[in-house]
C-alpha cells in the first residue's frame, strides 16, 4: 500500500533528504511542511499506533512513542521512526500505560458528565450550568493532553508536576492549545461524519495529524520553559 502511494507522489518530495538543512517555516506553514516531508513515515507510525493500541491498556505507551517521534521531527532531529517508536514504546512502559488509562478514564468521565447534564437540562434548566462547566473542563483536558505527553516524553516530571505544568502551559500558550484543539475537533468530526466508511482511514491518518500538531506546538516551548532552564542551572553550578 505504502509503495503504491509513494509512486503517486512527485519525486522531489520523495527524494527529500532529511539530513540536509532546509528553510524551516514556523506556525501553520511549519506544521504542513513537516507533514509533507515526513508524510509516509507518519502514515506508517499512525498504523503502528493503531495496532499497538488494540489491547487498550497499551494506548499510553503507543501514544507516548508516537509523540516522541513527532517531538524529534519538530526539533529537526533525524531519527529512524520505527526504531524510535518501539524504543520509546518499551521505555517506561508500565508508567506510560498507567498514565494513558488515567487520562482516558478522566476524559470518559468528563465527557459522560457533559452528555448527562445536557440530557438532564431538557427537564431542568439549571443543569445547563453544570453541562457548560463539564464542557469547559472537557476542552481544557484535551488542551492539557497537547502538553502532557510531549512533556512526559521529554522530562522526568512526577505525575503531579506533569498535571500542573500541562495546565500552566495550556493556559499560557492558549493560541497553540486552541490550534491543537482545532485539529482534534476536525479529525473527530470527519471520522464521525463519514462513519463507518471512515474506519479504514483511522488506521493511516487522524492520529498522525494530532500527534504531529502536539509535537509542533509543544516540543520547543517545553524545551524553552523547562529543559533549557535546567541546562542553565547546571552550567551556573559548574
C-alpha positions in Angstrom: 0.0 0.0 0.0 2.7 2.5 1.0 4.8 1.5 -2.0 1.8 2.3 -4.3 1.3 5.7 -2.5 4.9 6.6 -2.9 4.7 6.1 -6.6 1.9 8.7 -6.8 3.9 11.4 -5.2 6.3 13.9 -7.0 9.9 12.7 -7.0 11.1 16.0 -5.5 9.1 15.3 -2.3 10.1 11.6 -2.0 13.8 12.5 -2.6 13.8 14.9 0.2 17.0 14.3 2.3 16.3 14.9 5.9 20.0 15.2 6.7 20.3 18.4 4.6 19.4 21.7 6.3 16.4 23.4 4.8 14.4 26.5 5.3 12.2 25.6 8.2 9.0 27.5 8.5 7.0 28.2 11.6 3.4 28.2 12.6 0.8 26.6 10.4 3.2 26.6 7.4 5.8 24.7 9.5 3.2 22.1 10.5 2.3 21.3 6.9 6.0 21.4 5.9 6.8 18.7 8.4 3.6 16.8 7.4 4.7 16.7 3.8 8.4 15.9 4.5 7.6 13.1 6.8 4.2 12.0 5.3 4.9 8.3 4.7 6.7 7.9 7.9 3.7 9.4 9.7 1.3 7.1 7.9 3.3 4.1 9.0 3.5 5.4 12.5 -0.2 6.0 12.6 -0.7 2.4 11.6 1.7 1.2 14.2 -0.1 3.3 16.8 -3.5 1.8 16.0 -2.1 -1.8 16.0 -0.2 -1.3 19.3 -3.3 0.3 20.9 -5.6 -2.6 20.2 -5.1 -4.2 23.7 -6.4 -0.9 25.1 -4.0 -0.9 28.1 -1.2 -0.1 25.7 -2.7 3.2 24.4 -0.5 5.2 26.7 2.9 3.7 25.6 1.8 3.8 22.0 0.7 7.5 22.1 3.9 8.4 24.1 6.0 6.6 21.4 4.2 8.4 18.6 4.6 11.8 20.4 8.3 11.1 20.9 8.9 10.7 17.2 6.9 13.8 16.4 8.9 15.7 19.0 12.0 14.7 17.1 10.6 15.9 13.8 9.5 19.2 15.4 13.1 19.7 16.6 14.7 18.8 13.2 16.2 15.6 14.5 17.0 12.8 12.1 15.6 9.6 13.6 14.6 6.2 12.4 10.8 6.4 13.0 10.1 2.7 13.5 13.1 2.1 15.7 12.4 5.3 17.8 8.8 4.3 18.1 9.4 0.9 19.6 12.3 2.1 21.7 10.0 4.7 23.3 7.2 2.2 23.5 9.2 -0.1 25.7 10.8 2.6 27.8 8.8 3.3 30.9 6.1 1.0 29.5 4.2 0.5 32.8 4.1 4.1 33.8 3.0 5.1 30.3 0.2 2.5 30.4 -1.0 3.8 33.7 -0.9 7.4 32.6 -2.8 6.5 29.4 -5.5 4.7 31.3 -5.8 7.5 33.8 -6.1 10.2 31.0 -8.7 8.0 29.1 -10.7 7.4 32.3 -10.8 11.1 33.2 -11.8 12.1 29.6 -14.5 9.4 29.6 -16.0 10.5 32.9 -16.0 14.2 32.0 -17.4 13.5 28.5 -20.2 11.4 30.0 -20.9 14.1 32.6 -21.2 16.6 29.8 -23.6 14.4 27.9 -25.6 13.5 31.0 -26.0 17.2 32.1 -27.1 18.3 28.6 -29.8 15.5 28.6 -31.0 16.5 32.1 -31.1 20.1 31.1 -34.0 19.4 28.9 -36.0 18.8 32.0 -34.3 21.1 34.5 -32.7 24.3 33.0 -30.3 24.5 36.0 -28.4 21.6 34.6 -27.3 23.7 31.7 -24.9 25.4 34.1 -23.3 22.0 35.0 -23.3 21.0 31.4 -21.4 24.2 30.5 -18.9 23.6 33.3 -18.4 20.0 32.2 -17.9 21.1 28.6 -15.2 23.7 29.6 -13.5 21.0 31.7 -13.5 18.6 28.7 -12.0 21.2 26.4 -9.3 22.1 29.0 -8.4 18.4 29.4 -8.0 18.0 25.7 -5.7 21.1 25.6 -3.7 19.7 28.5 -3.1 16.5 26.6 -1.3 18.5 24.0 1.3 19.3 26.6 1.1 16.3 29.0 2.5 13.5 26.8 5.2 15.6 25.0 6.3 16.8 28.4 6.3 13.2 29.8 8.3 12.0 26.8 11.0 14.7 27.3 11.2 15.0 31.1 11.3 13.0 34.4 8.5 15.0 36.0 6.2 13.3 38.5 2.5 12.9 37.7 1.7 15.9 39.8 4.3 18.1 38.1 3.1 16.9 34.7 -0.5 17.8 35.5 0.4 21.2 36.9 2.8 22.1 34.2 0.5 20.9 31.5 -2.2 23.1 32.9 0.1 26.1 33.0 1.4 25.6 29.5 -2.1 25.1 28.0 -3.2 28.4 29.5 -0.1 30.5 28.9 0.1 29.2 25.3 -3.6 29.4 24.7 -3.3 30.0 20.9 -1.2 26.9 20.5 -3.6 24.9 22.7 -6.5 26.1 20.6 -4.7 25.0 17.4 -4.3 21.5 18.9 -8.0 21.6 19.9 -9.0 22.5 16.4 -7.0 19.7 14.8 -8.6 17.2 17.3 -12.1 18.6 16.6 -11.6 18.4 12.8 -10.3 14.8 12.9 -13.1 13.6 15.2 -15.8 15.4 13.2 -14.6 14.0 9.9 -14.4 10.4 11.3 -17.8 10.8 12.8 -19.4 12.4 9.8 -18.3 9.6 7.4 -18.6 6.7 9.9 -18.4 3.8 9.2 -16.7 4.5 5.9 -14.0 6.4 7.7 -12.9 3.4 9.7 -10.1 2.4 7.2 -8.8 5.9 7.2 -8.4 5.8 11.0 -5.5 3.3 10.5 -3.4 5.7 8.4 -4.5 9.3 9.0 -6.0 11.1 12.0 -3.6 10.3 14.9 -0.6 11.4 12.8 -2.3 14.8 12.4 -3.0 15.1 16.1 0.4 13.9 17.3 2.4 16.0 14.8 0.4 19.0 15.9 1.2 18.3 19.5 4.9 17.9 18.7 5.0 21.1 16.7 3.1 23.1 19.4 4.8 21.7 22.5 8.3 20.5 21.8 10.2 23.8 21.5 8.1 25.5 24.1 8.8 22.7 26.6 12.5 23.0 25.9 12.5 26.7 26.5 10.3 26.6 29.6 11.9 23.7 31.4 14.9 21.9 29.8 16.9 25.0 28.8 16.3 26.4 32.3 17.7 23.2 33.8 20.8 23.4 31.5 21.4 27.0 32.5 21.3 26.0 36.2 23.8 23.2 35.7 26.2 25.4 33.8 26.0 28.1 36.6 26.7 25.4 39.2 29.8 24.3 37.3 
